[in-house]
Amino acid sequence: MEKYRKKLDTIDQKMKELFLERMEVVIEIAKYKKQHNLPVEDQSRENQMFQELFVNDPILKDLYTKFLLEIIAVSKIYQETLMKEE
């Protein structure tokens, strides 16, 4: 069990790093959207993201979709916060 937990810890660390990297890009997107008076939400972009999901397992595809929806929601909250501050 310890071996699996260590592996999960490593994966979680990588996910944290990717999350922080994603949020750095979100900062730039928020700046761009504010400069160009664009809304936070871009439904066509979200639709495109979901069309490009390549998860063969139908159960995992559904779960990954939920995971991605949460990431998008967090990104929108961060964008909205940044756009209000600047």
PDB file of N, CA, C and O in Angstrom:
ATOM      1  N   MET A   1       0.823  -1.197   0.000  1.00  0.00           N
ATOM      2  CA  MET A   1       0.000   0.000   0.000  1.00  0.00           C
ATOM      3  C   MET A   1       0.869   1.264   0.000  1.00  0.00           C
ATOM      4  O   MET A   1       0.543   2.242  -0.672  1.00  0.00           O
ATOM      5  N   GLU A   2       1.953   1.243   0.738  1.00  0.00           N
ATOM      6  CA  GLU A   2       2.831   2.407   0.820  1.00  0.00           C
ATOM      7  C   GLU A   2       3.399   2.772  -0.551  1.00  0.00           C
ATOM      8  O   GLU A   2       3.538   3.950  -0.880  1.00  0.00           O
ATOM      9  N   LYS A   3       3.719   1.766  -1.334  1.00  0.00           N
ATOM     10  CA  LYS A   3       4.244   1.992  -2.687  1.00  0.00           C
ATOM     11  C   LYS A   3       3.228   2.755  -3.532  1.00  0.00           C
ATOM     12  O   LYS A   3       3.596   3.677  -4.260  1.00  0.00           O
ATOM     13  N   TYR A   4       1.970   2.381  -3.441  1.00  0.00           N
ATOM     14  CA  TYR A   4       0.908   3.051  -4.209  1.00  0.00           C
ATOM     15  C   TYR A   4       0.695   4.473  -3.724  1.00  0.00           C
ATOM     16  O   TYR A   4       0.475   5.387  -4.518  1.00  0.00           O
ATOM     17  N   ARG A   5       0.764   4.650  -2.414  1.00  0.00           N
ATOM     18  CA  ARG A   5       0.589   5.997  -1.860  1.00  0.00           C
ATOM     19  C   ARG A   5       1.705   6.928  -2.300  1.00  0.00           C
ATOM     20  O   ARG A   5       1.463   8.098  -2.596  1.00  0.00           O
ATOM     21  N   LYS A   6       2.923   6.413  -2.343  1.00  0.00           N
ATOM     22  CA  LYS A   6       4.051   7.231  -2.802  1.00  0.00           C
ATOM     23  C   LYS A   6       3.872   7.601  -4.270  1.00  0.00           C
ATOM     24  O   LYS A   6       4.171   8.722  -4.682  1.00  0.00           O
ATOM     25  N   LYS A   7       3.391   6.663  -5.033  1.00  0.00           N
ATOM     26  CA  LYS A   7       3.146   6.950  -6.450  1.00  0.00           C
ATOM     27  C   LYS A   7       2.067   8.029  -6.598  1.00  0.00           C
ATOM     28  O   LYS A   7       2.206   8.944  -7.410  1.00  0.00           O
ATOM     29  N   LEU A   8       1.001   7.914  -5.814  1.00  0.00           N
ATOM     30  CA  LEU A   8      -0.045   8.942  -5.843  1.00  0.00           C
ATOM     31  C   LEU A   8       0.499  10.300  -5.397  1.00  0.00           C
ATOM     32  O   LEU A   8       0.134  11.333  -5.959  1.00  0.00           O
ATOM     33  N   ASP A   9       1.363  10.297  -4.396  1.00  0.00           N
ATOM     34  CA  ASP A   9       1.974  11.555  -3.950  1.00  0.00           C
ATOM     35  C   ASP A   9       2.751  12.218  -5.077  1.00  0.00           C
ATOM     36  O   ASP A   9       2.687  13.434  -5.256  1.00  0.00           O
ATOM     37  N   THR A  10       3.482  11.412  -5.832  1.00  0.00           N
ATOM     38  CA  THR A  10       4.254  11.928  -6.967  1.00  0.00           C
ATOM     39  C   THR A  10       3.319  12.502  -8.027  1.00  0.00           C
ATOM     40  O   THR A  10       3.567  13.582  -8.563  1.00  0.00           O
ATOM     41  N   ILE A  11       2.261  11.786  -8.321  1.00  0.00           N
ATOM     42  CA  ILE A  11       1.278  12.252  -9.307  1.00  0.00           C
ATOM     43  C   ILE A  11       0.616  13.533  -8.821  1.00  0.00           C
ATOM     44  O   ILE A  11       0.446  14.477  -9.592  1.00  0.00           O
ATOM     45  N   ASP A  12       0.242  13.569  -7.551  1.00  0.00           N
ATOM     46  CA  ASP A  12      -0.397  14.771  -6.996  1.00  0.00           C
ATOM     47  C   ASP A  12       0.528  15.979  -7.069  1.00  0.00           C
ATOM     48  O   ASP A  12       0.073  17.092  -7.329  1.00  0.00           O
ATOM     49  N   GLN A  13       1.813  15.771  -6.843  1.00  0.00           N
ATOM     50  CA  GLN A  13       2.784  16.871  -6.948  1.00  0.00           C
ATOM     51  C   GLN A  13       2.845  17.386  -8.389  1.00  0.00           C
ATOM     52  O   GLN A  13       2.881  18.595  -8.619  1.00  0.00           O
ATOM     53  N   LYS A  14       2.856  16.470  -9.349  1.00  0.00           N
ATOM     54  CA  LYS A  14       2.874  16.861 -10.765  1.00  0.00           C
ATOM     55  C   LYS A  14       1.593  17.608 -11.125  1.00  0.00           C
ATOM     56  O   LYS A  14       1.628  18.595 -11.860  1.00  0.00           O
ATOM     57  N   MET A  15       0.461  17.131 -10.602  1.00  0.00           N
ATOM     58  CA  MET A  15      -0.814  17.796 -10.884  1.00  0.00           C
ATOM     59  C   MET A  15      -0.823  19.209 -10.302  1.00  0.00           C
ATOM     60  O   MET A  15      -1.354  20.137 -10.913  1.00  0.00           O
ATOM     61  N   LYS A  16      -0.233  19.362  -9.119  1.00  0.00           N
ATOM     62  CA  LYS A  16      -0.158  20.698  -8.515  1.00  0.00           C
ATOM     63  C   LYS A  16       0.677  21.620  -9.391  1.00  0.00           C
ATOM     64  O   LYS A  16       0.299  22.765  -9.636  1.00  0.00           O
ATOM     65  N   GLU A  17       1.811  21.116  -9.862  1.00  0.00           N
ATOM     66  CA  GLU A  17       2.666  21.927 -10.720  1.00  0.00           C
ATOM     67  C   GLU A  17       1.951  22.308 -12.015  1.00  0.00           C
ATOM     68  O   GLU A  17       2.062  23.445 -12.474  1.00  0.00           O
ATOM     69  N   LEU A  18       1.225  21.371 -12.598  1.00  0.00           N
ATOM     70  CA  LEU A  18       0.471  21.660 -13.820  1.00  0.00           C
ATOM     71  C   LEU A  18      -0.667  22.642 -13.550  1.00  0.00           C
ATOM     72  O   LEU A  18      -0.957  23.510 -14.374  1.00  0.00           O
ATOM     73  N   PHE A  19      -1.305  22.499 -12.397  1.00  0.00           N
ATOM     74  CA  PHE A  19      -2.369  23.429 -12.021  1.00  0.00           C
ATOM     75  C   PHE A  19      -1.812  24.849 -11.920  1.00  0.00           C
ATOM     76  O   PHE A  19      -2.394  25.791 -12.459  1.00  0.00           O
ATOM     77  N   LEU A  20      -0.689  24.995 -11.232  1.00  0.00           N
ATOM     78  CA  LEU A  20      -0.084  26.322 -11.082  1.00  0.00           C
ATOM     79  C   LEU A  20       0.362  26.874 -12.432  1.00  0.00           C
ATOM     80  O   LEU A  20       0.233  28.070 -12.690  1.00  0.00           O
ATOM     81  N   GLU A  21       0.879  26.015 -13.278  1.00  0.00           N
ATOM     82  CA  GLU A  21       1.262  26.443 -14.631  1.00  0.00           C
ATOM     83  C   GLU A  21       0.029  26.888 -15.413  1.00  0.00           C
ATOM     84  O   GLU A  21       0.076  27.884 -16.135  1.00  0.00           O
ATOM     85  N   ARG A  22      -1.064  26.157 -15.271  1.00  0.00           N
ATOM     86  CA  ARG A  22      -2.319  26.521 -15.939  1.00  0.00           C
ATOM     87  C   ARG A  22      -2.798  27.877 -15.453  1.00  0.00           C
ATOM     88  O   ARG A  22      -3.245  28.700 -16.252  1.00  0.00           O
ATOM     89  N   MET A  23      -2.711  28.117 -14.155  1.00  0.00           N
ATOM     90  CA  MET A  23      -3.176  29.385 -13.598  1.00  0.00           C
ATOM     91  C   MET A  23      -2.311  30.547 -14.075  1.00  0.00           C
ATOM     92  O   MET A  23      -2.808  31.666 -14.198  1.00  0.00           O
ATOM     93  N   GLU A  24      -1.033  30.310 -14.347  1.00  0.00           N
ATOM     94  CA  GLU A  24      -0.180  31.352 -14.926  1.00  0.00           C
ATOM     95  C   GLU A  24      -0.702  31.750 -16.311  1.00  0.00           C
ATOM     96  O   GLU A  24      -0.694  32.928 -16.665  1.00  0.00           O
ATOM     97  N   VAL A  25      -1.147  30.776 -17.079  1.00  0.00           N
ATOM     98  CA  VAL A  25      -1.725  31.065 -18.397  1.00  0.00           C
ATOM     99  C   VAL A  25      -3.054  31.787 -18.226  1.00  0.00           C
ATOM    100  O   VAL A  25      -3.372  32.697 -18.992  1.00  0.00           O
ATOM    101  N   VAL A  26      -3.830  31.387 -17.228  1.00  0.00           N
ATOM    102  CA  VAL A  26      -5.111  32.042 -16.951  1.00  0.00           C
ATOM    103  C   VAL A  26      -4.896  33.522 -16.640  1.00  0.00           C
ATOM    104  O   VAL A  26      -5.714  34.359 -17.023  1.00  0.00           O
ATOM    105  N   ILE A  27      -3.812  33.848 -15.956  1.00  0.00           N
ATOM    106  CA  ILE A  27      -3.496  35.251 -15.675  1.00  0.00           C
ATOM    107  C   ILE A  27      -3.355  36.020 -16.985  1.00  0.00           C
ATOM    108  O   ILE A  27      -3.905  37.112 -17.133  1.00  0.00           O
ATOM    109  N   GLU A  28      -2.627  35.455 -17.923  1.00  0.00           N
ATOM    110  CA  GLU A  28      -2.425  36.116 -19.218  1.00  0.00           C
ATOM    111  C   GLU A  28      -3.733  36.222 -19.997  1.00  0.00           C
ATOM    112  O   GLU A  28      -3.992  37.231 -20.653  1.00  0.00           O
ATOM    113  N   ILE A  29      -4.547  35.186 -19.923  1.00  0.00           N
ATOM    114  CA  ILE A  29      -5.851  35.215 -20.592  1.00  0.00           C
ATOM    115  C   ILE A  29      -6.731  36.301 -19.989  1.00  0.00           C
ATOM    116  O   ILE A  29      -7.405  37.033 -20.714  1.00  0.00           O
ATOM    117  N   ALA A  30      -6.724  36.406 -18.669  1.00  0.00           N
ATOM    118  CA  ALA A  30      -7.531  37.435 -18.003  1.00  0.00           C
ATOM    119  C   ALA A  30      -7.090  38.835 -18.430  1.00  0.00           C
ATOM    120  O   ALA A  30      -7.925  39.707 -18.669  1.00  0.00           O
ATOM    121  N   LYS A  31      -5.779  39.045 -18.526  1.00  0.00           N
ATOM    122  CA  LYS A  31      -5.268  40.345 -18.982  1.00  0.00           C
ATOM    123  C   LYS A  31      -5.747  40.637 -20.403  1.00  0.00           C
ATOM    124  O   LYS A  31      -6.206  41.739 -20.702  1.00  0.00           O
ATOM    125  N   TYR A  32      -5.635  39.648 -21.261  1.00  0.00           N
ATOM    126  CA  TYR A  32      -6.045  39.822 -22.659  1.00  0.00           C
ATOM    127  C   TYR A  32      -7.542  40.125 -22.749  1.00  0.00           C
ATOM    128  O   TYR A  32      -7.961  41.041 -23.457  1.00  0.00           O
ATOM    129  N   LYS A  33      -8.333  39.344 -22.023  1.00  0.00           N
ATOM    130  CA  LYS A  33      -9.784  39.543 -22.071  1.00  0.00           C
ATOM    131  C   LYS A  33     -10.169  40.913 -21.533  1.00  0.00           C
ATOM    132  O   LYS A  33     -11.070  41.562 -22.065  1.00  0.00           O
ATOM    133  N   LYS A  34      -9.489  41.354 -20.482  1.00  0.00           N
ATOM    134  CA  LYS A  34      -9.801  42.670 -19.930  1.00  0.00           C
ATOM    135  C   LYS A  34      -9.430  43.771 -20.923  1.00  0.00           C
ATOM    136  O   LYS A  34     -10.198  44.712 -21.121  1.00  0.00           O
ATOM    137  N   GLN A  35      -8.259  43.655 -21.543  1.00  0.00           N
ATOM    138  CA  GLN A  35      -7.811  44.657 -22.514  1.00  0.00           C
ATOM    139  C   GLN A  35      -8.741  44.725 -23.727  1.00  0.00           C
ATOM    140  O   GLN A  35      -8.939  45.795 -24.302  1.00  0.00           O
ATOM    141  N   HIS A  36      -9.301  43.597 -24.106  1.00  0.00           N
ATOM    142  CA  HIS A  36     -10.138  43.537 -25.300  1.00  0.00           C
ATOM    143  C   HIS A  36     -11.640  43.482 -24.976  1.00  0.00           C
ATOM    144  O   HIS A  36     -12.477  43.222 -25.841  1.00  0.00           O
ATOM    145  N   ASN A  37     -11.942  43.735 -23.700  1.00  0.00           N
ATOM    146  CA  ASN A  37     -13.331  43.790 -23.261  1.00  0.00           C
ATOM    147  C   ASN A  37     -14.106  42.515 -23.612  1.00  0.00           C
ATOM    148  O   ASN A  37     -15.236  42.582 -24.095  1.00  0.00           O
ATOM    149  N   LEU A  38     -13.495  41.366 -23.366  1.00  0.00           N
ATOM    150  CA  LEU A  38     -14.115  40.077 -23.662  1.00  0.00           C
ATOM    151  C   LEU A  38     -14.666  39.464 -22.382  1.00  0.00           C
ATOM    152  O   LEU A  38     -14.132  39.703 -21.299  1.00  0.00           O
ATOM    153  N   PRO A  39     -15.717  38.686 -22.498  1.00  0.00           N
ATOM    154  CA  PRO A  39     -16.266  38.026 -21.309  1.00  0.00           C
ATOM    155  C   PRO A  39     -15.357  36.892 -20.847  1.00  0.00           C
ATOM    156  O   PRO A  39     -14.556  36.369 -21.622  1.00  0.00           O
ATOM    157  N   VAL A  40     -15.490  36.527 -19.598  1.00  0.00           N
ATOM    158  CA  VAL A  40     -14.708  35.415 -19.042  1.00  0.00           C
ATOM    159  C   VAL A  40     -15.084  34.117 -19.741  1.00  0.00           C
ATOM    160  O   VAL A  40     -14.212  33.347 -20.144  1.00  0.00           O
ATOM    161  N   GLU A  41     -16.375  33.878 -19.881  1.00  0.00           N
ATOM    162  CA  GLU A  41     -16.831  32.606 -20.448  1.00  0.00           C
ATOM    163  C   GLU A  41     -16.745  32.612 -21.971  1.00  0.00           C
ATOM    164  O   GLU A  41     -17.134  33.573 -22.634  1.00  0.00           O
ATOM    165  N   ASP A  42     -16.222  31.508 -22.501  1.00  0.00           N
ATOM    166  CA  ASP A  42     -16.127  31.297 -23.944  1.00  0.00           C
ATOM    167  C   ASP A  42     -16.656  29.894 -24.234  1.00  0.00           C
ATOM    168  O   ASP A  42     -15.900  28.923 -24.267  1.00  0.00           O
ATOM    169  N   GLN A  43     -17.947  29.814 -24.439  1.00  0.00           N
ATOM    170  CA  GLN A  43     -18.608  28.516 -24.591  1.00  0.00           C
ATOM    171  C   GLN A  43     -18.079  27.728 -25.783  1.00  0.00           C
ATOM    172  O   GLN A  43     -17.987  26.502 -25.713  1.00  0.00           O
ATOM    173  N   SER A  44     -17.732  28.401 -26.869  1.00  0.00           N
ATOM    174  CA  SER A  44     -17.216  27.678 -28.034  1.00  0.00           C
ATOM    175  C   SER A  44     -15.884  27.007 -27.702  1.00  0.00           C
ATOM    176  O   SER A  44     -15.621  25.892 -28.152  1.00  0.00           O
ATOM    177  N   ARG A  45     -15.048  27.678 -26.921  1.00  0.00           N
ATOM    178  CA  ARG A  45     -13.767  27.085 -26.504  1.00  0.00           C
ATOM    179  C   ARG A  45     -14.006  25.877 -25.609  1.00  0.00           C
ATOM    180  O   ARG A  45     -13.340  24.852 -25.752  1.00  0.00           O
ATOM    181  N   GLU A  46     -14.950  25.997 -24.693  1.00  0.00           N
ATOM    182  CA  GLU A  46     -15.262  24.872 -23.810  1.00  0.00           C
ATOM    183  C   GLU A  46     -15.787  23.687 -24.614  1.00  0.00           C
ATOM    184  O   GLU A  46     -15.394  22.544 -24.378  1.00  0.00           O
ATOM    185  N   ASN A  47     -16.668  23.965 -25.556  1.00  0.00           N
ATOM    186  CA  ASN A  47     -17.198  22.885 -26.396  1.00  0.00           C
ATOM    187  C   ASN A  47     -16.074  22.191 -27.151  1.00  0.00           C
ATOM    188  O   ASN A  47     -16.057  20.966 -27.270  1.00  0.00           O
ATOM    189  N   GLN A  48     -15.140  22.980 -27.658  1.00  0.00           N
ATOM    190  CA  GLN A  48     -13.997  22.423 -28.382  1.00  0.00           C
ATOM    191  C   GLN A  48     -13.178  21.507 -27.475  1.00  0.00           C
ATOM    192  O   GLN A  48     -12.748  20.433 -27.898  1.00  0.00           O
ATOM    193  N   MET A  49     -12.963  21.928 -26.235  1.00  0.00           N
ATOM    194  CA  MET A  49     -12.193  21.115 -25.295  1.00  0.00           C
ATOM    195  C   MET A  49     -12.840  19.748 -25.086  1.00  0.00           C
ATOM    196  O   MET A  49     -12.153  18.728 -25.036  1.00  0.00           O
ATOM    197  N   PHE A  50     -14.152  19.736 -24.965  1.00  0.00           N
ATOM    198  CA  PHE A  50     -14.840  18.479 -24.687  1.00  0.00           C
ATOM    199  C   PHE A  50     -14.933  17.583 -25.924  1.00  0.00           C
ATOM    200  O   PHE A  50     -15.039  16.363 -25.798  1.00  0.00           O
ATOM    201  N   GLN A  51     -14.897  18.170 -27.092  1.00  0.00           N
ATOM    202  CA  GLN A  51     -14.895  17.367 -28.318  1.00  0.00           C
ATOM    203  C   GLN A  51     -13.565  16.664 -28.513  1.00  0.00           C
ATOM    204  O   GLN A  51     -13.485  15.653 -29.210  1.00  0.00           O
ATOM    205  N   GLU A  52     -12.534  17.196 -27.904  1.00  0.00           N
ATOM    206  CA  GLU A  52     -11.197  16.652 -28.091  1.00  0.00           C
ATOM    207  C   GLU A  52     -10.779  15.689 -26.983  1.00  0.00           C
ATOM    208  O   GLU A  52      -9.602  15.343 -26.875  1.00  0.00           O
ATOM    209  N   LEU A  53     -11.732  15.254 -26.163  1.00  0.00           N
ATOM    210  CA  LEU A  53     -11.409  14.291 -25.115  1.00  0.00           C
ATOM    211  C   LEU A  53     -11.122  12.932 -25.744  1.00  0.00           C
ATOM    212  O   LEU A  53     -11.928  12.403 -26.509  1.00  0.00           O
ATOM    213  N   PHE A  54      -9.976  12.386 -25.411  1.00  0.00           N
ATOM    214  CA  PHE A  54      -9.608  11.081 -25.948  1.00  0.00           C
ATOM    215  C   PHE A  54      -9.416  10.093 -24.807  1.00  0.00           C
ATOM    216  O   PHE A  54      -8.297   9.667 -24.519  1.00  0.00           O
ATOM    217  N   VAL A  55     -10.504   9.740 -24.173  1.00  0.00           N
ATOM    218  CA  VAL A  55     -10.468   8.752 -23.099  1.00  0.00           C
ATOM    219  C   VAL A  55     -11.348   7.601 -23.552  1.00  0.00           C
ATOM    220  O   VAL A  55     -12.554   7.763 -23.736  1.00  0.00           O
ATOM    221  N   ASN A  56     -10.738   6.445 -23.727  1.00  0.00           N
ATOM    222  CA  ASN A  56     -11.473   5.303 -24.279  1.00  0.00           C
ATOM    223  C   ASN A  56     -12.475   4.693 -23.317  1.00  0.00           C
ATOM    224  O   ASN A  56     -13.560   4.284 -23.730  1.00  0.00           O
ATOM    225  N   ASP A  57     -12.130   4.628 -22.060  1.00  0.00           N
ATOM    226  CA  ASP A  57     -13.016   4.036 -21.061  1.00  0.00           C
ATOM    227  C   ASP A  57     -14.192   4.984 -20.823  1.00  0.00           C
ATOM    228  O   ASP A  57     -13.984   6.120 -20.397  1.00  0.00           O
ATOM    229  N   PRO A  58     -15.430   4.535 -21.092  1.00  0.00           N
ATOM    230  CA  PRO A  58     -16.586   5.448 -20.960  1.00  0.00           C
ATOM    231  C   PRO A  58     -16.787   5.973 -19.541  1.00  0.00           C
ATOM    232  O   PRO A  58     -17.216   7.113 -19.361  1.00  0.00           O
ATOM    233  N   ILE A  59     -16.488   5.175 -18.555  1.00  0.00           N
ATOM    234  CA  ILE A  59     -16.633   5.635 -17.168  1.00  0.00           C
ATOM    235  C   ILE A  59     -15.584   6.707 -16.878  1.00  0.00           C
ATOM    236  O   ILE A  59     -15.896   7.758 -16.317  1.00  0.00           O
ATOM    237  N   LEU A  60     -14.347   6.434 -17.263  1.00  0.00           N
ATOM    238  CA  LEU A  60     -13.291   7.414 -17.034  1.00  0.00           C
ATOM    239  C   LEU A  60     -13.504   8.668 -17.866  1.00  0.00           C
ATOM    240  O   LEU A  60     -13.168   9.764 -17.418  1.00  0.00           O
ATOM    241  N   LYS A  61     -14.047   8.534 -19.055  1.00  0.00           N
ATOM    242  CA  LYS A  61     -14.331   9.714 -19.874  1.00  0.00           C
ATOM    243  C   LYS A  61     -15.323  10.626 -19.152  1.00  0.00           C
ATOM    244  O   LYS A  61     -15.150  11.844 -19.124  1.00  0.00           O
ATOM    245  N   ASP A  62     -16.359  10.028 -18.572  1.00  0.00           N
ATOM    246  CA  ASP A  62     -17.346  10.809 -17.826  1.00  0.00           C
ATOM    247  C   ASP A  62     -16.705  11.479 -16.609  1.00  0.00           C
ATOM    248  O   ASP A  62     -16.961  12.650 -16.327  1.00  0.00           O
ATOM    249  N   LEU A  63     -15.879  10.732 -15.902  1.00  0.00           N
ATOM    250  CA  LEU A  63     -15.216  11.294 -14.723  1.00  0.00           C
ATOM    251  C   LEU A  63     -14.216  12.377 -15.111  1.00  0.00           C
ATOM    252  O   LEU A  63     -14.096  13.392 -14.424  1.00  0.00           O
ATOM    253  N   TYR A  64     -13.507  12.162 -16.201  1.00  0.00           N
ATOM    254  CA  TYR A  64     -12.562  13.179 -16.652  1.00  0.00           C
ATOM    255  C   TYR A  64     -13.306  14.442 -17.087  1.00  0.00           C
ATOM    256  O   TYR A  64     -12.831  15.554 -16.861  1.00  0.00           O
ATOM    257  N   THR A  65     -14.456  14.271 -17.701  1.00  0.00           N
ATOM    258  CA  THR A  65     -15.281  15.422 -18.077  1.00  0.00           C
ATOM    259  C   THR A  65     -15.645  16.225 -16.832  1.00  0.00           C
ATOM    260  O   THR A  65     -15.558  17.453 -16.835  1.00  0.00           O
ATOM    261  N   LYS A  66     -16.049  15.540 -15.778  1.00  0.00           N
ATOM    262  CA  LYS A  66     -16.379  16.224 -14.524  1.00  0.00           C
ATOM    263  C   LYS A  66     -15.158  16.933 -13.943  1.00  0.00           C
ATOM    264  O   LYS A  66     -15.255  18.058 -13.453  1.00  0.00           O
ATOM    265  N   PHE A  67     -14.022  16.267 -14.004  1.00  0.00           N
ATOM    266  CA  PHE A  67     -12.761  16.843 -13.527  1.00  0.00           C
ATOM    267  C   PHE A  67     -12.433  18.113 -14.310  1.00  0.00           C
ATOM    268  O   PHE A  67     -12.078  19.139 -13.730  1.00  0.00           O
ATOM    269  N   LEU A  68     -12.556  18.031 -15.613  1.00  0.00           N
ATOM    270  CA  LEU A  68     -12.265  19.172 -16.477  1.00  0.00           C
ATOM    271  C   LEU A  68     -13.248  20.320 -16.230  1.00  0.00           C
ATOM    272  O   LEU A  68     -12.854  21.486 -16.234  1.00  0.00           O
ATOM    273  N   LEU A  69     -14.506  19.997 -16.017  1.00  0.00           N
ATOM    274  CA  LEU A  69     -15.497  21.038 -15.704  1.00  0.00           C
ATOM    275  C   LEU A  69     -15.113  21.794 -14.433  1.00  0.00           C
ATOM    276  O   LEU A  69     -15.287  23.010 -14.352  1.00  0.00           O
ATOM    277  N   GLU A  70     -14.597  21.080 -13.456  1.00  0.00           N
ATOM    278  CA  GLU A  70     -14.173  21.729 -12.212  1.00  0.00           C
ATOM    279  C   GLU A  70     -12.976  22.641 -12.451  1.00  0.00           C
ATOM    280  O   GLU A  70     -12.912  23.746 -11.913  1.00  0.00           O
ATOM    281  N   ILE A  71     -12.035  22.177 -13.256  1.00  0.00           N
ATOM    282  CA  ILE A  71     -10.863  22.996 -13.568  1.00  0.00           C
ATOM    283  C   ILE A  71     -11.293  24.264 -14.301  1.00  0.00           C
ATOM    284  O   ILE A  71     -10.795  25.353 -14.014  1.00  0.00           O
ATOM    285  N   ILE A  72     -12.208  24.120 -15.237  1.00  0.00           N
ATOM    286  CA  ILE A  72     -12.713  25.276 -15.974  1.00  0.00           C
ATOM    287  C   ILE A  72     -13.414  26.247 -15.029  1.00  0.00           C
ATOM    288  O   ILE A  72     -13.226  27.459 -15.129  1.00  0.00           O
ATOM    289  N   ALA A  73     -14.221  25.715 -14.113  1.00  0.00           N
ATOM    290  CA  ALA A  73     -14.931  26.569 -13.157  1.00  0.00           C
ATOM    291  C   ALA A  73     -13.945  27.349 -12.285  1.00  0.00           C
ATOM    292  O   ALA A  73     -14.133  28.543 -12.049  1.00  0.00           O
ATOM    293  N   VAL A  74     -12.902  26.679 -11.810  1.00  0.00           N
ATOM    294  CA  VAL A  74     -11.888  27.342 -10.992  1.00  0.00           C
ATOM    295  C   VAL A  74     -11.159  28.404 -11.816  1.00  0.00           C
ATOM    296  O   VAL A  74     -10.881  29.496 -11.322  1.00  0.00           O
ATOM    297  N   SER A  75     -10.857  28.083 -13.050  1.00  0.00           N
ATOM    298  CA  SER A  75     -10.178  29.042 -13.928  1.00  0.00           C
ATOM    299  C   SER A  75     -11.031  30.284 -14.148  1.00  0.00           C
ATOM    300  O   SER A  75     -10.513  31.401 -14.156  1.00  0.00           O
ATOM    301  N   LYS A  76     -12.335  30.094 -14.326  1.00  0.00           N
ATOM    302  CA  LYS A  76     -13.238  31.234 -14.514  1.00  0.00           C
ATOM    303  C   LYS A  76     -13.284  32.109 -13.268  1.00  0.00           C
ATOM    304  O   LYS A  76     -13.256  33.336 -13.359  1.00  0.00           O
ATOM    305  N   ILE A  77     -13.354  31.470 -12.104  1.00  0.00           N
ATOM    306  CA  ILE A  77     -13.371  32.230 -10.849  1.00  0.00           C
ATOM    307  C   ILE A  77     -12.098  33.052 -10.722  1.00  0.00           C
ATOM    308  O   ILE A  77     -12.137  34.220 -10.334  1.00  0.00           O
ATOM    309  N   TYR A  78     -10.968  32.433 -11.051  1.00  0.00           N
ATOM    310  CA  TYR A  78      -9.683  33.135 -10.969  1.00  0.00           C
ATOM    311  C   TYR A  78      -9.642  34.296 -11.963  1.00  0.00           C
ATOM    312  O   TYR A  78      -9.196  35.392 -11.622  1.00  0.00           O
ATOM    313  N   GLN A  79     -10.102  34.060 -13.182  1.00  0.00           N
ATOM    314  CA  GLN A  79     -10.147  35.130 -14.188  1.00  0.00           C
ATOM    315  C   GLN A  79     -11.010  36.294 -13.711  1.00  0.00           C
ATOM    316  O   GLN A  79     -10.612  37.455 -13.799  1.00  0.00           O
ATOM    317  N   GLU A  80     -12.192  35.966 -13.208  1.00  0.00           N
ATOM    318  CA  GLU A  80     -13.105  37.017 -12.738  1.00  0.00           C
ATOM    319  C   GLU A  80     -12.463  37.829 -11.622  1.00  0.00           C
ATOM    320  O   GLU A  80     -12.573  39.055 -11.594  1.00  0.00           O
ATOM    321  N   THR A  81     -11.794  37.142 -10.703  1.00  0.00           N
ATOM    322  CA  THR A  81     -11.129  37.831  -9.604  1.00  0.00           C
ATOM    323  C   THR A  81     -10.026  38.745 -10.115  1.00  0.00           C
ATOM    324  O   THR A  81      -9.909  39.893  -9.688  1.00  0.00           O
ATOM    325  N   LEU A  82      -9.227  38.229 -11.026  1.00  0.00           N
ATOM    326  CA  LEU A  82      -8.131  39.028 -11.577  1.00  0.00           C
ATOM    327  C   LEU A  82      -8.642  40.230 -12.366  1.00  0.00           C
ATOM    328  O   LEU A  82      -8.073  41.318 -12.281  1.00  0.00           O
ATOM    329  N   MET A  83      -9.704  40.035 -13.125  1.00  0.00           N
ATOM    330  CA  MET A  83     -10.230  41.118 -13.953  1.00  0.00           C
ATOM    331  C   MET A  83     -10.862  42.221 -13.110  1.00  0.00           C
ATOM    332  O   MET A  83     -10.887  43.379 -13.526  1.00  0.00           O
ATOM    333  N   LYS A  84     -11.367  41.877 -11.939  1.00  0.00           N
ATOM    334  CA  LYS A  84     -11.922  42.893 -11.043  1.00  0.00           C
ATOM    335  C   LYS A  84     -10.833  43.699 -10.367  1.00  0.00           C
ATOM    336  O   LYS A  84     -10.998  44.895 -10.127  1.00  0.00           O
ATOM    337  N   GLU A  85      -9.714  43.049 -10.059  1.00  0.00           N
ATOM    338  CA  GLU A  85      -8.629  43.698  -9.310  1.00  0.00           C
ATOM    339  C   GLU A  85      -7.864  44.703 -10.152  1.00  0.00           C
ATOM    340  O   GLU A  85      -7.518  45.781  -9.670  1.00  0.00           O
ATOM    341  N   GLU A  86      -7.598  44.363 -11.395  1.00  0.00           N
ATOM    342  CA  GLU A  86      -6.715  45.208 -12.215  1.00  0.00           C
ATOM    343  C   GLU A  86      -7.437  46.370 -12.827  1.00  0.00           C
ATOM    344  O   GLU A  86      -6.830  47.168 -13.541  1.00  0.00           O
TER     345      GLU A  86
END
